[in-house]
Each structure stands twice: as structure tokens, then as C-alpha cells.
Amino acid sequence: MTKQLPVSVAIIAKDEAGHIGAALASVMPWASEVVVLVDARSRDDTAAIAQAAGATVYHATWRGFPGQRNLALAHCRAEWVFFLDADEQVEADLVAELTACIFTMPAAVAGLWVPRHNLFFGRVLQGGGWYPDYQLRLVRRDGAHYDEKIEVHEVATVVGTMQQLHGHIMHLNIETFAELWQKQASYARREAATMAQSGRRVRWRNFVGAPLREFNYRYLQHGGWRDGWVGLVLASVMAWFVLMSFVALWRLNHPRSI
């Protein structure tokens, strides 16, 4: 039997009935508690599946990813909080590493970065910046907070030092092209909102330079070509939606022109 660890696992979910069962199965044996914060707009069996698995379920009005994470932190009770997405699973190597180190973690350490395997169209990617894809997911509950002005790719602010772990999360990132397109469109809109809130203004060169830099980063600089056609498609789509984020920002900067 896996040793129970002083860790609360927090999962934020909306309409994730197809994924959340596997996510919960990967953490229930070792977490001291599992908290699932379900978006009040959810219409499937996400909450029922989580309750049946033994998780504590809360429903909350959507307030953005950082706001939901702060609310989840407030519901957790363990010393450490591990944020897991509903379409992710904790792999066995990470469980073993946490079991070996969490009880002896120096008091100064307040956050742990975890590498992530990303699955696109059934393939674990090696290039394109998709691996090791470190995520700050394990934080000391009392010293962590998310900036609610950041709309996308939020990272916790922690009081203390940080370390990297070697065990992995598995992320079932994209299964269909329609899902890829929808997700990146949403990210582009939220990225534009974040840039607008920070006072960012569009320059015409952004419409050419930014997507070209993204494609170069994904496909050439970070070896997206190693993942064959998947790497090429991803680099192209990511570059397109970088362009779309600046188009959306231009519209926010010039509302009277629309």
C-alpha cells in the first residue's frame, strides 16, 4: 500500500467526466485529501464521479484560472498542495519521489517544479518545447498565491525557495484537431486580455515577428521537427494563434475601430 503523504491534491474541473476518473485514480492512494473544485457551469457527471472516488467536491462560480486556484488553496488543509489538471495523471516515478522526499523537505523550500509528458494525438512529444515542460505544481499552502490579473499560464508566487523534481505528470493534452484549435483560440483571447491589462500596445512588427519567432522556437530551436508531422502542425498552429493574440490585442486597444 502506498504511504499517505501530507499533500492535498487540488483539481479544477468543468465538464471533465471523460478524464477525471483517471486523474483521481493516480492520486487517491497517496494524497491525504483530494479537493475537486467544479465550475458551476459544468453540465456532465464530473462532480458525481469525483464524489464516488472519495474526493471532496465544491462548486464555484468561474472567476478565472488564478482565482479558482486561490479558492482551491483556501479549501485545502494539508501542508502541501499539488495542483493537478483533470486531464493529467501523476506517474509512478513522481509518487515514488514524493514518498522519498516530502517528509524531509527543507523548511525553506516552498515550491517544487515537476516535469510533464505531453500527449498530442496519442504521441508523447520530445521536441517543440513540450518536454520537459516544467510546471510549478507543488506548493506549501500557507505561502502560495496566484495573481488574478494573469489570464493564462498562471504560476504561483511562493514565499521561499524552489526545487525541481524528476518524476512526471502525464498530460493528455490534445486528442483531436478541433480541440487543439479551440484551446489555442481561448488561450489567444486570454493572452490578449492579460497584455491589455498590463498596458501593452500593438506594434505593426508584432504581426510578423511574433508568429515567426514562435514557429522558430517550436520547430527549429527546440526540435519540433523531431516529432514529425505532429511537430510541424503544432508549431504552425501555435504561430498562428500568437498572431491572433495580437489581433485581439489590437481590437482591445482600438475598440472604436471595430
C-alpha positions, 0 to 999 in steps of 0.5 A: 500500500502506498504511504499517505503523504501530507499533500492535498491534491487540488483539481479544477474541473468543468465538464471533465467526466471523460478524464477525471476518473483517471486523474483521481485514480493516480492520486487517491492512494497517496494524497491525504485529501483530494479537493475537486473544485467544479465550475458551476457551469459544468453540465456532465457527471464530473462532480458525481464521479469525483464524489464516488472516488472519495474526493471532496467536491465544491462548486464555484462560480468561474472567476478565472484560472488564478482565482479558482486556484486561490479558492482551491488553496483556501479549501485545502488543509494539508501542508502541501498542495499539488495542483493537478489538471483533470486531464493529467495523471501523476506517474509512478516515478513522481509518487515514488519521489514524493514518498522519498522526499516530502517528509524531509523537505527543507523548511525553506523550500516552498515550491517544487517544479515537476516535469510533464509528458505531453500527449498530442494525438496519442504521441508523447512529444520530445521536441517543440518545447513540450518536454520537459515542460516544467510546471510549478505544481507543488506548493506549501499552502500557507505561502502560495498565491496566484495573481488574478490579473494573469489570464493564462499560464498562471504560476504561483508566487511562493514565499521561499525557495524552489526545487525541481523534481524528476518524476512526471505528470502525464498530460493528455493534452490534445486528442483531436484537431478541433480541440487543439484549435479551440484551446489555442483560440481561448488561450489567444483571447486570454493572452490578449486580455492579460497584455491589455491589462498590463498596458501593452500596445500593438506594434505593426512588427508584432504581426510578423515577428511574433508568429515567426519567432514562435514557429522558430522556437517550436520547430527549429530551436527546440526540435519540433521537427523531431516529432514529425508531422505532429511537430510541424502542425503544432508549431504552425498552429501555435504561430498562428494563434500568437498572431491572433493574440495580437489581433485581439490585442489590437481590437482591445486597444482600438475598440472604436475601430471595430 
